[in-house]
Amino acid sequence: MRLSREERIILAELKVKGIECGSPLQGCMKGTRKTILNEIHSWAADLNAPNILWLKGYPGVGKSAIATEVVDQLAALGRLGSSFFFQRQKAADLTPQALWRTVAYDLSRRHSSVRKTVILQLEEDTINPTTPNLETLFRHFIREPLMKSMNMPKARLPVVVIDALDECGGLEGQHSAHREALVKSLRNWSQLPTKFKLIVTSRGENDIEQLFSTTEHHLIEILAGNIVDSQSSEDIKIFLMDALRKIAARYALSSPQMNWPDAETIDLLVYMAAGLFIWAQTVIKFISLGQPKRRLNQVLEGRAKGNIDYVYDQILKTAFSSEDDIEDFHIVIGAIILIKAPVSFTCLAHLLSMDEFTVEHICIRLQSVLEYHNNLHFYHQSFVDFLLDRNRCTPGFWIEQDRENRKLAFSCLKVLNSELRFNICEVESSYVKNVDIPDLTSRAAKSISPHLMYSSLWWVSHLTETRSDTEIFGHVQDFMRKRFLFWLEVLSISKRVNLGSQMLLCLVNWIRTYRQADATELARDMQKFVATFAGVISQSVTHIYVSALPFLPSTSSVRRHYAREYGHTVRVASGGLSDWPALQLVLLGHTSAISSVAFSPDGNRIVSGSRDQTILVWDAETGATGAVVAGPFQGHSSWVTSVAFSPDGNSIVSGSRDGMIRVWNAVSCENQVWSSFRGHAECLTNNINFPPGFKYATVNL
C-alpha cells in the first residue's frame, strides 16, 4: 500500500536524516553459504522458534556478507522489516537511537497496521522520537505498534536484521554508553511474540555473550581457526578458485602450460584461510595488485593457519619502506581510524594540511585493505584492530591513539581559526530567515568546505580525547575569543545548532583542567549564549548579531569579547539584563500541583511528584519539547508527596498520602514497580531521601 502525502510528512519526523545504515558489502557469492542461509530461513518460518537469532563468529568469517545476502533474500520474499548495519567508523551517526528510529520508520512504511499506531503516537506528540531514552523509544515506536499488529499475514511477518552489533560504540566498544544502552534494549525484543523475528550478527564479546546467556535465542556459530566446518572451507575454495582464475586471465597465467595456481596451492590456501573469508578476500586483493606469482609466494611463506596478521604484515612491508612514507602512513591512517565521520581523501588532505598526492599515495599503497575512491574506509575492522594492538602490529606501524587524536584536534582547530569568517555565506539581509534564502544551500557548498564542516562538528570530540596540552589550549583560546560567533554561523546554516550546547558543556569540562578562570568563565558564557538563543540562531544566521548579541547581559564574557566589533546593529538604550536570568527551564506535564522534585545524582534528570498521583522524569539539560523521558508512573491512589533518586540513579522512591512507599525502576523508565511498602496509615512522607553513603532511604513524617 502506497503512503499518502500526509502519512509521509508525519513519518518524516521519525526518519533519521543524513545517515547511511545499509550494507557496505555485497552478499554471498552464488553457491556459497547454503547451509547457513537455509538454517536462517527455516528459523524465520518457524513461528514458535525464539524470536532472536544470533549469528556469531570470529572477525572475518563473513557475517556481514551473510547478513547482506539475507536482507536481499528477505526483501525478495516480502518479509524484510528493516536492516541496520553498524560500522565502527560511523559510530557517531549509527547510534542505538538511530537504529530503533530506522526500524520503526521501515516497519511503518511496509505495514499499514504498524503505521497506524506510529502515526497516532507522533500526532499525540507525547513522546518526541528524538528522545535519548531508548526504552521509551522502543516501547512507543516498536513494541506497542507491533503488539497492535498481531493479525499480519504469515507470509509478510517482518524480520529485522542488525549487523555488527560489536561495532556499535566505535573504538570504545563495550565500554561505550551507546553499546551498553543498546545491549539493554535488545532484551526488549525477546519479550515480543515469537512471530516477530530479529537477526543479530556479532563477534562473541563479553557484554554480548552475557546478553545472550540470559536471553532465549537461536544460535548459529561460524567456526574458524583450528575448528572449521567443511562447508566454510568449501565455500572459501569456490571463492579462491574463481578469483584466482580471473587474475590468471589478466596476466596470461591461465594457459594449460602455466597451470597457475595448481590444485595443491589452492588447497593450501584454503587450509591457511582457516574459515576466515576476510583472509581469503584480503589475499586476493593483495595478489591482484601486480606481480601475482611473487605476491602469492609471499603469502605462502607464512604457512600458518588462519594468520590474518601475517597477511597484514606482508601488505605493510610491501607497501612502505622509507621513513618518510611510514611517517605519512601514521598521520593518514591514524586519522582514517580515528575520524568521527566518513570523509574523502581530498577532504582529509585539507584537514591535515597535507598534499593531496601524498594522501592518495598512502591510500593507493593500501588499496587491498582500504577503499579510497569515495569516502575512506577499511574493508574490515580486523585491520584496524591489528594496527591498534602494539603486540600484534608490524614494528614501526603501530597507531598510537593519543598521539594521532592530538593531531586531529590540532588540525580541526587550525582549520577553524584560519577559515571561519564573519558572514561566511555573504547573506545580504537580516529580514529573512535561513529557509527563505533561495540559494543558501549553494552558497554554503561554495563557502563551507567539507573539511571546515567536519572541523565545526567534531573539534570538541577530538579535543576531549586529547590530554592537557599548552599548544592546543592556546588554539582553543584563540577560537573562543575570535571565532565563536562565526562557528555558530556554520551551525545555523547546516541546521546543527542543537549540537552546540552539549559541545560547549564538554569544552567547559576540558578547560577546567587548566585552572584558567577567565577561559572557564568564557566557555560557560558561550554555552549559556547558545542555550538561551538557540531558537533564534537556528532560524536566522544573521540574528546571531541582531537578536542575540545585543541582548546579552552586561556582565557577559561573550559580550565583552564580541560586542565592540560585531554589536553595531541593535542597542538596548535602557534596562536590559545585568546577568543571565536565574530561570533556566520551565517544565510542563503534570495536571495538578507539584509536591516534590529531585535531581538524579548525575544531574541529567529531574523526578517530580504531583497531586495528580503521578511521577514524571525529565531531561534536566534540554527542557525542550519531549523533555519528559519517562512516565507518567502510576500506582499511587493519592497525592505523591515526596520523590528521590537512589545514589546510583537506578531507582526512584516515592511516598504518598495513600500510606504507600513505592520503588520504581529508573533504568528501564517503564511504569514498573520494583517494591511497595505499607506501614503508615496515611499522610506518609513529607520527605524521603537517601543520606550520603547509605543504600537505605529515610522517611520523615
Number of C-alpha atoms within 10 A of each C-alpha: 7 9 14 8 8 9 15 13 11 15 20 12 16 24 19 19 11 7 12 15 19 15 19 15 13 13 18 21 14 10 9 18 19 14 10 17 17 11 12 19 13 12 18 26 15 13 16 11 17 21 24 28 22 20 24 22 19 19 19 21 24 19 24 24 21 23 28 22 20 22 25 14 16 21 15 10 11 14 19 23 26 24 24 24 24 28 26 27 24 21 20 16 22 24 19 25 23 20 21 24 23 21 24 27 24 21 25 26 19 20 18 16 19 26 24 15 21 25 20 12 18 18 12 10 12 14 20 21 25 17 18 15 19 22 22 23 22 22 15 20 27 24 20 16 24 26 15 13 18 14 10 16 9 11 10 15 21 25 24 22 24 22 27 21 23 21 23 29 27 24 17 14 19 19 12 14 13 21 23 17 17 21 20 15 20 19 16 15 18 18 12 17 16 17 20 21 26 24 21 21 23 21 21 19 14 9 17 18 14 12 14 19 10 9 17 16 17 17 15 15 16 19 18 22 16 11 10 16 13 11 15 25 20 16 20 28 20 17 22 21 15 11 16 20 15 14 20 19 11 11 13 10 19 17 10 7 7 11 11 18 16 10 11 9 13 18 16 13 23 26 20 22 28 26 31 28 25 22 25 26 19 20 23 20 16 24 21 21 13 12 11 18 15 11 19 18 11 17 19 15 9 15 15 14 18 23 16 23 18 20 19 23 17 16 23 18 11 14 15 16 10 8 10 9 14 17 12 16 23 19 19 22 23 23 20 23 24 17 21 21 17 16 20 16 21 20 18 24 19 18 23 21 12 15 13 15 12 15 21 17 14 20 21 16 17 22 19 21 25 18 15 19 13 11 14 22 22 19 18 16 18 19 17 20 15 20 23 19 13 15 10 14 21 18 9 11 20 17 22 14 16 11 14 22 24 20 20 25 23 22 21 26 25 20 21 25 20 11 16 23 17 12 14 19 21 12 15 10 9 15 10 15 16 22 12 11 14 9 12 17 15 11 16 17 12 12 16 20 14 18 23 23 19 22 23 22 21 18 22 22 18 22 24 18 14 21 14 15 10 10 9 20 17 11 17 24 16 15 20 19 17 15 20 19 24 21 24 22 26 25 21 24 23 17 14 15 22 17 13 21 21 16 17 20 16 16 22 20 14 19 20 14 11 14 9 10 11 11 20 19 16 21 26 20 21 25 20 19 22 22 19 17 18 20 13 19 26 22 19 23 26 23 21 26 21 19 17 19 24 21 17 24 18 15 13 21 20 25 21 14 14 17 16 9 7 16 17 12 12 13 12 10 6 6 6 13 14 11 11 16 9 6 6 13 11 7 13 12 11 17 11 13 11 19 16 21 18 18 18 21 15 9 12 12 19 21 27 23 29 23 19 18 23 23 28 20 24 23 21 20 16 16 15 15 14 18 23 26 24 24 17 19 18 14 16 20 14 19 22 30 25 29 28 27 26 21 20 10 17 15 20 24 24 28 29 25 22 19 18 23 25 18 20 23 17 22 15 17 22 16 16 15 17 13 11 14 11 12 9 14 10 14 17 24 23 17 16 22 20 16 12 9 7 10 11 12 14 12 15 10 10
